[in-house]
């Protein structure tokens, strides 16, 4: 049986957040919480436990790159897998995300069907196959 995964979506664009939430709502075994930016993500991580983070890069305030660095420098949340979920196709953004400690980099699709494919792929790997720290 598939395990339940708790996802934290860090996304400032309401349209992208809507499409992502809609796609993941159709996936059994997922519980997704949305926050609109990096500072809100830090607050959410302090108050709850998440198995996986979907992170936009280009946000006002604390950017996605900066949030990855903050999380990977700290001890409390360094084990939370981070999937960068960005519309950027700039190779420098990809490299910088991995150098900072991201676990994966996915480009945002341009259709609801594309978002559903991403949700399915994320769930097939992270929910159905991956093991999480402290949940053996």
Backbone as a printed PyTorch tensor [residue, N CA C, xyz], in Angstrom:
tensor([[[  0.8420,  -1.1920,   0.0000],
         [  0.0000,   0.0000,   0.0000],
         [  0.8820,   1.2490,   0.0000]],

        [[  0.4920,   2.2350,  -0.7590],
         [  1.2510,   3.4790,  -0.8400],
         [  1.1530,   4.2420,   0.4750]],

        [[  2.2330,   4.8820,   0.8130],
         [  2.2450,   5.6830,   2.0320],
         [  1.6900,   7.0840,   1.7490]],

        [[  1.2770,   7.7610,   2.7930],
         [  0.8160,   9.1460,   2.6890],
         [  2.0420,  10.0440,   2.7290]],

        [[  2.1170,  11.0120,   1.8180],
         [  3.2020,  11.9830,   1.8850],
         [  2.6320,  13.3770,   2.0980]],

        [[  3.3620,  14.1330,   2.8940],
         [  2.9860,  15.5130,   3.2110],
         [  3.8820,  16.4260,   2.3860]],

        [[  3.2480,  17.1820,   1.4770],
         [  3.9710,  18.0710,   0.5700],
         [  3.7800,  19.5250,   0.9780]],

        [[  4.8500,  20.2830,   0.8810],
         [  4.7860,  21.7230,   1.0910],
         [  5.0480,  22.3850,  -0.2520]],

        [[  4.0610,  23.0990,  -0.7670],
         [  4.1850,  23.8400,  -2.0140],
         [  4.5140,  25.2850,  -1.6730]],

        [[  5.6630,  25.7560,  -2.1430],
         [  6.0930,  27.1350,  -1.9130],
         [  6.0220,  27.8440,  -3.2620]],

        [[  4.9710,  28.6520,  -3.4310],
         [  4.6630,  29.2380,  -4.7360],
         [  3.9520,  30.5710,  -4.5420]],

        [[  4.4970,  31.6420,  -5.1240],
         [  3.8770,  32.9530,  -4.9820],
         [  2.8580,  33.2680,  -6.0720]],

        [[  2.9050,  32.5700,  -7.1870],
         [  1.9760,  32.8210,  -8.2890],
         [  0.6970,  32.0180,  -8.0620]],

        [[ -0.4160,  32.7270,  -7.9330],
         [ -1.6880,  32.0660,  -7.6080],
         [ -2.1420,  31.1000,  -8.7010]],

        [[ -1.9100,  31.4330,  -9.9650],
         [ -2.3190,  30.5350, -11.0560],
         [ -1.5350,  29.2300, -11.0100]],

        [[ -0.2210,  29.3320, -10.8260],
         [  0.6000,  28.1220, -10.7300],
         [  0.2330,  27.3090,  -9.4950]],

        [[ -0.0320,  28.0060,  -8.3920],
         [ -0.4320,  27.3090,  -7.1650],
         [ -1.7540,  26.5760,  -7.3760]],

        [[ -2.7120,  27.2350,  -8.0260],
         [ -4.0070,  26.6160,  -8.2890],
         [ -3.8560,  25.3430,  -9.1160]],

        [[ -3.0720,  25.4300, -10.1990],
         [ -2.8940,  24.2700, -11.0720],
         [ -2.1760,  23.1280, -10.3480]],

        [[ -1.1760,  23.4740,  -9.5480],
         [ -0.4490,  22.4520,  -8.7990],
         [ -1.3480,  21.7970,  -7.7640]],

        [[ -2.0830,  22.6030,  -7.0130],
         [ -2.9900,  22.0440,  -5.9960],
         [ -4.0620,  21.1760,  -6.6360]],

        [[ -4.5900,  21.6160,  -7.7570],
         [ -5.6260,  20.8380,  -8.4480],
         [ -5.0800,  19.4840,  -8.9090]],

        [[ -3.8750,  19.4860,  -9.4620],
         [ -3.2750,  18.2340,  -9.9330],
         [ -3.0040,  17.2760,  -8.7730]],

        [[ -2.4480,  17.7770,  -7.6820],
         [ -2.1330,  16.9010,  -6.5530],
         [ -3.3800,  16.4690,  -5.7870]],

        [[ -4.4610,  17.2500,  -5.8690],
         [ -5.7060,  16.8640,  -5.2010],
         [ -6.2670,  15.5700,  -5.7860]],

        [[ -5.9200,  15.2860,  -7.0270],
         [ -6.3960,  14.0680,  -7.6780],
         [ -5.5460,  12.8490,  -7.3390]],

        [[ -4.4570,  13.0670,  -6.6310],
         [ -3.5450,  11.9770,  -6.2950],
         [ -3.8440,  11.4700,  -4.8880]],

        [[ -4.1930,  10.1960,  -4.7810],
         [ -4.4290,   9.6090,  -3.4660],
         [ -3.1070,   9.5010,  -2.7260]],

        [[ -3.1730,   9.6380,  -1.4150],
         [ -1.9820,   9.4750,  -0.5990],
         [ -1.1240,  10.7180,  -0.5140]],

        [[ -1.6990,  11.8710,  -0.8440],
         [ -0.9500,  13.1180,  -0.7160],
         [ -1.7380,  14.1210,   0.1080]],

        [[ -1.0050,  14.8850,   0.8920],
         [ -1.5720,  15.9760,   1.6720],
         [ -0.7100,  17.1910,   1.3670]],

        [[ -1.2510,  18.1520,   0.6180],
         [ -0.4790,  19.2930,   0.1570],
         [ -0.8910,  20.5560,   0.8930]],

        [[  0.1060,  21.2700,   1.4050],
         [ -0.1090,  22.5820,   2.0150],
         [  0.5940,  23.6150,   1.1390]],

        [[ -0.0760,  24.7250,   0.8690],
         [  0.4880,  25.7890,   0.0360],
         [  0.8340,  26.9910,   0.9000]],

        [[  2.0330,  27.5410,   0.6910],
         [  2.4310,  28.8140,   1.2920],
         [  2.9440,  29.7090,   0.1730]],

        [[  2.7900,  31.0400,   0.3130],
         [  3.0870,  31.9370,  -0.8010],
         [  4.5370,  32.4180,  -0.9200]],

        [[  5.4380,  31.9730,  -0.0710],
         [  6.8080,  32.4580,  -0.1890],
         [  7.7560,  31.7930,   0.7810]],

        [[  9.0360,  32.1910,   0.6860],
         [ 10.0890,  31.5790,   1.4670],
         [  9.9390,  31.7460,   2.9650]],

        [[  9.5780,  32.9390,   3.4080],
         [  9.4170,  33.1630,   4.8550],
         [  8.2570,  32.3330,   5.4030]],

        [[  7.1720,  32.2680,   4.6530],
         [  6.0320,  31.4430,   5.0740],
         [  6.4150,  29.9670,   5.1010]],

        [[  7.2890,  29.5590,   4.1950],
         [  7.7560,  28.1660,   4.1850],
         [  8.5400,  27.8570,   5.4520]],

        [[  9.4050,  28.7700,   5.8710],
         [ 10.1580,  28.5560,   7.1150],
         [  9.2160,  28.4230,   8.3000]],

        [[  8.1800,  29.2630,   8.3530],
         [  7.1920,  29.1720,   9.4310],
         [  6.4710,  27.8290,   9.3930]],

        [[  6.0860,  27.3810,   8.1970],
         [  5.3880,  26.1000,   8.0690],
         [  6.2770,  24.9460,   8.5060]],

        [[  7.5490,  25.0050,   8.1470],
         [  8.4730,  23.9310,   8.5210],
         [  8.7300,  23.9090,  10.0310]],

        [[  8.6590,  25.0660,  10.6700],
         [  8.8280,  25.1190,  12.1260],
         [  7.6250,  24.5340,  12.8510]],

        [[  6.4330,  24.6510,  12.2370],
         [  5.2170,  24.2230,  12.9220],
         [  4.7070,  22.8500,  12.4930]],

        [[  5.2670,  22.2720,  11.4400],
         [  4.7870,  20.9730,  10.9760],
         [  5.8970,  20.1810,  10.3240]],

        [[  5.5810,  18.9360,  10.0220],
         [  6.5600,  18.0560,   9.3810],
         [  6.1030,  17.7640,   7.9630]],

        [[  7.0380,  17.8710,   7.0370],
         [  6.7450,  17.6220,   5.6310],
         [  7.7450,  16.6120,   5.1000]],

        [[  7.2780,  15.7920,   4.1680],
         [  8.1290,  14.7870,   3.5510],
         [  8.8290,  15.3090,   2.3110]],

        [[  8.2690,  16.3420,   1.7040],
         [  8.7490,  16.8090,   0.4130],
         [  8.3320,  18.2580,   0.2090]],

        [[  9.2100,  19.0370,  -0.4330],
         [  8.8970,  20.4290,  -0.7400],
         [  8.9540,  20.6330,  -2.2500]],

        [[  7.9220,  21.2730,  -2.7950],
         [  7.9010,  21.7390,  -4.1830],
         [  8.1390,  23.2370,  -4.1200]],

        [[  9.2240,  23.7060,  -4.6990],
         [  9.6890,  25.0650,  -4.4690],
         [  9.8690,  25.8540,  -5.7530]],

        [[  9.1840,  26.9790,  -5.8470],
         [  9.4100,  27.9240,  -6.9350],
         [ 10.7020,  28.6830,  -6.6310]],

        [[ 11.3840,  29.1370,  -7.6550],
         [ 12.6280,  29.8900,  -7.4480],
         [ 12.4110,  31.3880,  -7.3670]],

        [[ 11.6580,  31.9280,  -8.2950],
         [ 11.5400,  33.3770,  -8.4290],
         [ 10.3750,  33.9080,  -7.6110]],

        [[ 10.6990,  34.2940,  -6.3720],
         [  9.6900,  34.8210,  -5.4630],
         [ 10.2430,  36.0810,  -4.8140]],

        [[  9.3670,  37.0210,  -4.4820],
         [  9.8360,  38.2110,  -3.7650],
         [ 10.2490,  37.8420,  -2.3400]],

        [[ 11.0520,  38.6700,  -1.7540],
         [ 11.5290,  38.3750,  -0.3980],
         [ 12.5940,  37.3000,  -0.4500]],

        [[ 12.3750,  36.2340,   0.2640],
         [ 13.3050,  35.1100,   0.3010],
         [ 13.0730,  34.2480,  -0.9420]],

        [[ 14.0210,  34.2600,  -1.8600],
         [ 13.8650,  33.5100,  -3.1140],
         [ 14.0140,  32.0100,  -2.8580]],

        [[ 13.6880,  31.2300,  -3.8600],
         [ 13.8470,  29.7850,  -3.7460],
         [ 15.2880,  29.3720,  -3.5180]],

        [[ 16.2100,  30.0020,  -4.2520],
         [ 17.6350,  29.6930,  -4.0570],
         [ 18.0590,  29.9890,  -2.6200]],

        [[ 17.6330,  31.1400,  -2.1120],
         [ 17.9920,  31.5250,  -0.7440],
         [ 17.3740,  30.5700,   0.2750]],

        [[ 16.1320,  30.1530,   0.0290],
         [ 15.4810,  29.2270,   0.9550],
         [ 16.2230,  27.8930,   1.0050]],

        [[ 16.6340,  27.3870,  -0.1430],
         [ 17.3990,  26.1300,  -0.1550],
         [ 18.6550,  26.2830,   0.6990]],

        [[ 19.3630,  27.3810,   0.5180],
         [ 20.5990,  27.6030,   1.2770],
         [ 20.3260,  27.6660,   2.7720]],

        [[ 19.2790,  28.3770,   3.1710],
         [ 18.9260,  28.4750,   4.5860],
         [ 18.6160,  27.0900,   5.1500]],

        [[ 17.8280,  26.3180,   4.4170],
         [ 17.4360,  24.9930,   4.8950],
         [ 18.6180,  24.0420,   4.9690]],

        [[ 19.4900,  24.0940,   4.0000],
         [ 20.6170,  23.1600,   3.9820],
         [ 21.7000,  23.5500,   4.9860]],

        [[ 21.7440,  24.8240,   5.3970],
         [ 22.6910,  25.2450,   6.4250],
         [ 22.2080,  24.8530,   7.8120]],

        [[ 20.8880,  24.7780,   8.0120],
         [ 20.3260,  24.4330,   9.3070],
         [ 20.3280,  22.9370,   9.5240]],

        [[ 20.1140,  22.5430,  10.7480],
         [ 20.1040,  21.1160,  11.0850],
         [ 18.6980,  20.5250,  11.0830]],

        [[ 17.7010,  21.3320,  11.3530],
         [ 16.3420,  20.8220,  11.5350],
         [ 15.7000,  20.2960,  10.2630]],

        [[ 15.9560,  20.9270,   9.1350],
         [ 15.2130,  20.5930,   7.9180],
         [ 16.1070,  20.1690,   6.7680]],

        [[ 17.3520,  19.8440,   7.0570],
         [ 18.2620,  19.5120,   5.9670],
         [ 17.8730,  18.2240,   5.2490]],

        [[ 17.0900,  17.3680,   5.8900],
         [ 16.7210,  16.1020,   5.2650],
         [ 15.4610,  16.1930,   4.4110]],

        [[ 14.7410,  17.3160,   4.4370],
         [ 13.5250,  17.4450,   3.6310],
         [ 13.9200,  17.5070,   2.1590]],

        [[ 13.4950,  16.5340,   1.3540],
         [ 13.8060,  16.5920,  -0.0780],
         [ 13.1480,  17.8160,  -0.7170]],

        [[ 13.9130,  18.5050,  -1.5430],
         [ 13.4380,  19.7210,  -2.2030],
         [ 13.4260,  19.4990,  -3.7090]],

        [[ 12.2240,  19.6390,  -4.2850],
         [ 12.0780,  19.6170,  -5.7340],
         [ 11.8260,  21.0450,  -6.1710]],

        [[ 12.7770,  21.6090,  -6.9050],
         [ 12.5570,  22.9290,  -7.4680],
         [ 11.5500,  22.7610,  -8.5990]],

        [[ 10.5190,  23.6020,  -8.5790],
         [  9.4410,  23.5400,  -9.5550],
         [  9.3120,  24.9390, -10.1420]],

        [[ 10.0020,  25.1800, -11.2340],
         [ 10.1670,  26.5330, -11.7390],
         [  9.8870,  26.6170, -13.2260]],

        [[  9.5090,  27.7990, -13.6670],
         [  9.3300,  28.0310, -15.1000],
         [ 10.6430,  28.4390, -15.7610]],

        [[ 11.6790,  28.6570, -14.9680],
         [ 12.9690,  29.0710, -15.5170],
         [ 13.6090,  27.9340, -16.3060]],

        [[ 14.0770,  28.2700, -17.5000],
         [ 14.8290,  27.2920, -18.2900],
         [ 16.2900,  27.7290, -18.4220]],

        [[ 16.6990,  28.6170, -17.5540],
         [ 18.0680,  29.1160, -17.5570],
         [ 18.9840,  28.0690, -16.9240]],

        [[ 19.9920,  27.5850, -17.6630],
         [ 20.8840,  26.5490, -17.1120],
         [ 21.5420,  26.9520, -15.7960]],

        [[ 21.8150,  28.2490, -15.6260],
         [ 22.4080,  28.7150, -14.3790],
         [ 21.5040,  28.4860, -13.1840]],

        [[ 20.1900,  28.6090, -13.3810],
         [ 19.2480,  28.3530, -12.2850],
         [ 19.2640,  26.8810, -11.8880]],

        [[ 19.3340,  26.0160, -12.8770],
         [ 19.3760,  24.5760, -12.6020],
         [ 20.6380,  24.2430, -11.8050]],

        [[ 21.7820,  24.6950, -12.3020],
         [ 23.0550,  24.4100, -11.6270],
         [ 23.0700,  24.9730, -10.2120]],

        [[ 22.6250,  26.2190, -10.0680],
         [ 22.6300,  26.8700,  -8.7540],
         [ 21.7210,  26.1410,  -7.7650]],

        [[ 20.5770,  25.6560,  -8.2440],
         [ 19.6520,  24.9290,  -7.3690],
         [ 20.2980,  23.6480,  -6.8500]],

        [[ 20.9310,  22.8910,  -7.7330],
         [ 21.5920,  21.6550,  -7.2940],
         [ 22.7830,  21.9540,  -6.3930]],

        [[ 23.5490,  22.9730,  -6.7090],
         [ 24.6910,  23.3390,  -5.8760],
         [ 24.2580,  23.7340,  -4.4690]],

        [[ 23.0890,  24.3640,  -4.3550],
         [ 22.5710,  24.7800,  -3.0460],
         [ 22.0200,  23.6030,  -2.2480]],

        [[ 21.6800,  22.5030,  -2.9180],
         [ 21.1960,  21.3320,  -2.1990],
         [ 19.8390,  20.8120,  -2.6170]],

        [[ 19.3150,  21.2690,  -3.7650],
         [ 18.0420,  20.7290,  -4.2610],
         [ 18.2250,  19.2610,  -4.6410]],

        [[ 17.1610,  18.4920,  -4.4930],
         [ 17.1970,  17.0750,  -4.8490],
         [ 16.7480,  16.8090,  -6.2750]],

        [[ 15.9860,  17.7350,  -6.8470],
         [ 15.5180,  17.5820,  -8.2260],
         [ 15.1020,  18.9530,  -8.7490]],

        [[ 15.0240,  19.0580, -10.0650],
         [ 14.6190,  20.3030, -10.7180],
         [ 13.6290,  19.9400, -11.8180]],

        [[ 12.4080,  20.4300, -11.6890],
         [ 11.3660,  20.1970, -12.6910],
         [ 10.8970,  21.5310, -13.2480]],

        [[ 10.6930,  21.5740, -14.5440],
         [ 10.1290,  22.7860, -15.1480],
         [  8.6080,  22.7030, -15.1050]],

        [[  7.9970,  23.8400, -14.8290],
         [  6.5360,  23.8960, -14.7970],
         [  5.9990,  23.6870, -16.2090]],

        [[  4.9720,  22.8800, -16.3330],
         [  4.3490,  22.6730, -17.6490],
         [  3.4680,  23.8660, -18.0180]],

        [[  2.9380,  23.8300, -19.2150],
         [  2.0990,  24.9320, -19.6790],
         [  0.6300,  24.5350, -19.8430]],

        [[  0.2360,  23.4130, -19.2380],
         [ -1.1640,  22.9930, -19.3320],
         [ -1.5470,  22.2200, -18.0730]],

        [[ -2.8530,  22.1390, -17.8110],
         [ -3.3180,  21.3630, -16.6660],
         [ -2.9020,  19.9080, -16.8140]],

        [[ -2.9770,  19.3710, -18.0250],
         [ -2.5440,  17.9980, -18.2550],
         [ -1.0800,  17.8010, -17.9040]],

        [[ -0.2670,  18.7980, -18.1950],
         [  1.1430,  18.7360, -17.8360],
         [  1.3440,  18.7310, -16.3340]],

        [[  0.5590,  19.5280, -15.6220],
         [  0.6350,  19.5350, -14.1550],
         [  0.2220,  18.1820, -13.5980]],

        [[ -0.7860,  17.5770, -14.2070],
         [ -1.2220,  16.2600, -13.7520],
         [ -0.1360,  15.2110, -13.9880]],

        [[  0.5830,  15.3200, -15.1050],
         [  1.6930,  14.3980, -15.3670],
         [  2.7990,  14.5680, -14.3330]],

        [[  3.0970,  15.8150, -13.9720],
         [  4.1110,  16.0670, -12.9470],
         [  3.6640,  15.4750, -11.6180]],

        [[  2.4130,  15.7110, -11.2260],
         [  1.9070,  15.1700,  -9.9600],
         [  1.9910,  13.6490,  -9.9460]],

        [[  1.6300,  13.0330, -11.0560],
         [  1.6980,  11.5730, -11.1510],
         [  3.1410,  11.0880, -11.0230]],

        [[  4.0570,  11.7370, -11.7220],
         [  5.4720,  11.3230, -11.6740],
         [  6.0590,  11.5180, -10.2770]],

        [[  5.7580,  12.6510,  -9.6580],
         [  6.2530,  12.9110,  -8.2990],
         [  5.7240,  11.8590,  -7.3440]],

        [[  4.4350,  11.5710,  -7.4370],
         [  3.8410,  10.5870,  -6.5280],
         [  4.3640,   9.1800,  -6.7880]],

        [[  4.5070,   8.8150,  -8.0520],
         [  5.0280,   7.4790,  -8.3410],
         [  6.4050,   7.2850,  -7.7340]],

        [[  7.2470,   8.3030,  -7.8310],
         [  8.5910,   8.1430,  -7.2700],
         [  8.6060,   8.3670,  -5.7590]],

        [[  8.1960,   9.5550,  -5.3130],
         [  8.3760,   9.9260,  -3.9110],
         [  7.3950,   9.2240,  -2.9800]],

        [[  6.1590,   9.0220,  -3.4040],
         [  5.1870,   8.3670,  -2.5350],
         [  5.3050,   6.8580,  -2.6120]],

        [[  5.4260,   6.3200,  -3.8220],
         [  5.3480,   4.8750,  -3.9940],
         [  6.6840,   4.1630,  -3.8810]],

        [[  7.8000,   4.8560,  -4.0920],
         [  9.0850,   4.1710,  -4.1380],
         [ 10.1320,   4.6720,  -3.1540]],

        [[ 10.2000,   5.9610,  -2.9050],
         [ 11.2590,   6.5210,  -2.0730],
         [ 11.0190,   6.2240,  -0.5950]],

        [[ 12.0940,   6.1440,   0.1420],
         [ 12.0500,   6.0390,   1.5990],
         [ 12.4180,   7.3920,   2.1790]],

        [[ 11.7420,   7.7720,   3.2630],
         [ 11.9900,   9.0500,   3.9010],
         [ 12.6950,   8.8610,   5.2320]],

        [[ 13.5450,   9.8030,   5.6100],
         [ 14.2130,   9.7010,   6.9010],
         [ 13.1980,   9.6380,   8.0470]],

        [[ 13.4610,   8.7750,   9.0050],
         [ 12.6010,   8.6780,  10.1820],
         [ 11.2620,   7.9990,   9.9550]],

        [[ 11.0450,   7.3980,   8.7860],
         [  9.7440,   6.7540,   8.5050],
         [  9.9400,   5.3300,   8.0070]],

        [[ 10.8570,   4.5890,   8.5800],
         [ 11.1260,   3.2090,   8.1310],
         [ 10.1920,   2.2570,   8.8250]]])
